[in-house]
Amino acid sequence: MFDDKANYRSPDALGVAYERPEDVSDTDIETYLRPHLRSEQRTRDLERFLAAFDNSHTIAIESQLRKLQAPTLIVWATDDVYSR
């Protein structure tokens, strides 16, 4: 499964999660994915999570998040495709 790391940098995999996917090392890819591949159940859990991912909830409250007056740490990438 780890044979072709370039596949994980592609737009069809993790590539869209990075501003510069070409800078993501093979070691980083393995570090990220290995825990999810330790068992079939973990792999299924990851697949189910990815299939259910929906940013419409974040988009729906974007204006309220901008007005939030509480100490808050929200981290988004400069070109985050998942949260816009």
ChimeraX commands (.cxc) that place a marker at each C-alpha (Angstrom):
marker #1 position 0.00,0.00,0.00 radius 0.5
marker #1 position 2.94,2.33,0.62 radius 0.5
marker #1 position 4.71,1.39,-2.59 radius 0.5
marker #1 position 3.72,4.47,-4.60 radius 0.5
marker #1 position 3.93,7.49,-2.30 radius 0.5
marker #1 position 3.37,9.84,-5.24 radius 0.5
marker #1 position -0.20,8.54,-5.35 radius 0.5
marker #1 position -0.82,10.00,-1.88 radius 0.5
marker #1 position 0.39,13.40,-3.05 radius 0.5
marker #1 position -2.08,13.41,-5.95 radius 0.5
marker #1 position -5.33,15.42,-6.01 radius 0.5
marker #1 position -7.21,12.12,-5.74 radius 0.5
marker #1 position -5.68,11.37,-2.34 radius 0.5
marker #1 position -3.99,13.63,0.21 radius 0.5
marker #1 position -2.55,16.09,-2.28 radius 0.5
marker #1 position -5.39,18.56,-1.93 radius 0.5
marker #1 position -4.75,18.76,1.81 radius 0.5
marker #1 position -1.36,20.38,1.27 radius 0.5
marker #1 position -0.38,23.70,-0.21 radius 0.5
marker #1 position 2.77,22.07,-1.61 radius 0.5
marker #1 position 2.17,18.30,-1.76 radius 0.5
marker #1 position 5.52,17.79,-3.48 radius 0.5
marker #1 position 7.18,18.84,-0.20 radius 0.5
marker #1 position 5.51,16.10,1.83 radius 0.5
marker #1 position 8.11,13.42,2.51 radius 0.5
marker #1 position 7.61,9.69,2.19 radius 0.5
marker #1 position 8.25,9.45,5.93 radius 0.5
marker #1 position 5.47,11.97,6.64 radius 0.5
marker #1 position 3.03,9.97,4.53 radius 0.5
marker #1 position 3.90,6.74,6.33 radius 0.5
marker #1 position 3.70,8.44,9.75 radius 0.5
marker #1 position 0.24,9.76,8.93 radius 0.5
marker #1 position -1.20,6.59,7.41 radius 0.5
marker #1 position 0.47,3.75,9.33 radius 0.5
marker #1 position -1.80,3.97,12.43 radius 0.5
marker #1 position -4.84,3.72,10.17 radius 0.5
marker #1 position -3.52,0.57,8.55 radius 0.5
marker #1 position -2.69,-1.41,11.70 radius 0.5
marker #1 position -5.95,-3.31,11.50 radius 0.5
marker #1 position -8.81,-3.77,9.07 radius 0.5
marker #1 position -11.14,-2.06,11.56 radius 0.5
marker #1 position -8.94,1.06,11.69 radius 0.5
marker #1 position -8.81,1.17,7.90 radius 0.5
marker #1 position -12.61,0.87,7.71 radius 0.5
marker #1 position -12.99,3.59,10.34 radius 0.5
marker #1 position -10.79,5.93,8.30 radius 0.5
marker #1 position -12.69,5.12,5.11 radius 0.5
marker #1 position -16.01,5.79,6.88 radius 0.5
marker #1 position -14.72,9.09,8.28 radius 0.5
marker #1 position -13.51,10.27,4.87 radius 0.5
marker #1 position -16.75,9.24,3.18 radius 0.5
marker #1 position -18.79,11.17,5.75 radius 0.5
marker #1 position -16.66,14.32,5.68 radius 0.5
marker #1 position -18.84,17.33,5.06 radius 0.5
marker #1 position -17.70,20.92,5.55 radius 0.5
marker #1 position -21.19,22.36,5.08 radius 0.5
marker #1 position -21.57,22.73,8.86 radius 0.5
marker #1 position -18.45,24.89,9.10 radius 0.5
marker #1 position -19.51,26.94,6.10 radius 0.5
marker #1 position -22.96,27.45,7.60 radius 0.5
marker #1 position -21.51,29.07,10.75 radius 0.5
marker #1 position -18.61,30.92,9.15 radius 0.5
marker #1 position -20.05,34.36,9.85 radius 0.5
marker #1 position -20.63,33.47,13.51 radius 0.5
marker #1 position -17.10,32.11,13.83 radius 0.5
marker #1 position -15.75,35.43,12.55 radius 0.5
marker #1 position -17.63,37.22,15.36 radius 0.5
marker #1 position -16.50,34.87,18.12 radius 0.5
marker #1 position -15.26,36.89,21.11 radius 0.5
marker #1 position -13.77,34.05,23.18 radius 0.5
marker #1 position -10.11,32.99,23.34 radius 0.5
marker #1 position -9.97,30.53,20.47 radius 0.5
marker #1 position -7.35,28.76,18.46 radius 0.5
marker #1 position -8.47,27.70,15.01 radius 0.5
marker #1 position -5.84,26.48,12.61 radius 0.5
marker #1 position -6.50,26.31,8.89 radius 0.5
marker #1 position -4.08,26.04,6.07 radius 0.5
marker #1 position -3.69,28.96,3.70 radius 0.5
marker #1 position -5.60,27.11,0.98 radius 0.5
marker #1 position -7.67,24.63,3.01 radius 0.5
marker #1 position -10.01,22.73,0.70 radius 0.5
marker #1 position -11.79,21.01,3.58 radius 0.5
marker #1 position -12.94,24.00,5.59 radius 0.5
marker #1 position -13.90,26.59,3.03 radius 0.5
marker link #1:1,2 radius 0.2
marker link #1:2,3 radius 0.2
marker link #1:3,4 radius 0.2
marker link #1:4,5 radius 0.2
marker link #1:5,6 radius 0.2
marker link #1:6,7 radius 0.2
marker link #1:7,8 radius 0.2
marker link #1:8,9 radius 0.2
marker link #1:9,10 radius 0.2
marker link #1:10,11 radius 0.2
marker link #1:11,12 radius 0.2
marker link #1:12,13 radius 0.2
marker link #1:13,14 radius 0.2
marker link #1:14,15 radius 0.2
marker link #1:15,16 radius 0.2
marker link #1:16,17 radius 0.2
marker link #1:17,18 radius 0.2
marker link #1:18,19 radius 0.2
marker link #1:19,20 radius 0.2
marker link #1:20,21 radius 0.2
marker link #1:21,22 radius 0.2
marker link #1:22,23 radius 0.2
marker link #1:23,24 radius 0.2
marker link #1:24,25 radius 0.2
marker link #1:25,26 radius 0.2
marker link #1:26,27 radius 0.2
marker link #1:27,28 radius 0.2
marker link #1:28,29 radius 0.2
marker link #1:29,30 radius 0.2
marker link #1:30,31 radius 0.2
marker link #1:31,32 radius 0.2
marker link #1:32,33 radius 0.2
marker link #1:33,34 radius 0.2
marker link #1:34,35 radius 0.2
marker link #1:35,36 radius 0.2
marker link #1:36,37 radius 0.2
marker link #1:37,38 radius 0.2
marker link #1:38,39 radius 0.2
marker link #1:39,40 radius 0.2
marker link #1:40,41 radius 0.2
marker link #1:41,42 radius 0.2
marker link #1:42,43 radius 0.2
marker link #1:43,44 radius 0.2
marker link #1:44,45 radius 0.2
marker link #1:45,46 radius 0.2
marker link #1:46,47 radius 0.2
marker link #1:47,48 radius 0.2
marker link #1:48,49 radius 0.2
marker link #1:49,50 radius 0.2
marker link #1:50,51 radius 0.2
marker link #1:51,52 radius 0.2
marker link #1:52,53 radius 0.2
marker link #1:53,54 radius 0.2
marker link #1:54,55 radius 0.2
marker link #1:55,56 radius 0.2
marker link #1:56,57 radius 0.2
marker link #1:57,58 radius 0.2
marker link #1:58,59 radius 0.2
marker link #1:59,60 radius 0.2
marker link #1:60,61 radius 0.2
marker link #1:61,62 radius 0.2
marker link #1:62,63 radius 0.2
marker link #1:63,64 radius 0.2
marker link #1:64,65 radius 0.2
marker link #1:65,66 radius 0.2
marker link #1:66,67 radius 0.2
marker link #1:67,68 radius 0.2
marker link #1:68,69 radius 0.2
marker link #1:69,70 radius 0.2
marker link #1:70,71 radius 0.2
marker link #1:71,72 radius 0.2
marker link #1:72,73 radius 0.2
marker link #1:73,74 radius 0.2
marker link #1:74,75 radius 0.2
marker link #1:75,76 radius 0.2
marker link #1:76,77 radius 0.2
marker link #1:77,78 radius 0.2
marker link #1:78,79 radius 0.2
marker link #1:79,80 radius 0.2
marker link #1:80,81 radius 0.2
marker link #1:81,82 radius 0.2
marker link #1:82,83 radius 0.2
marker link #1:83,84 radius 0.2
view
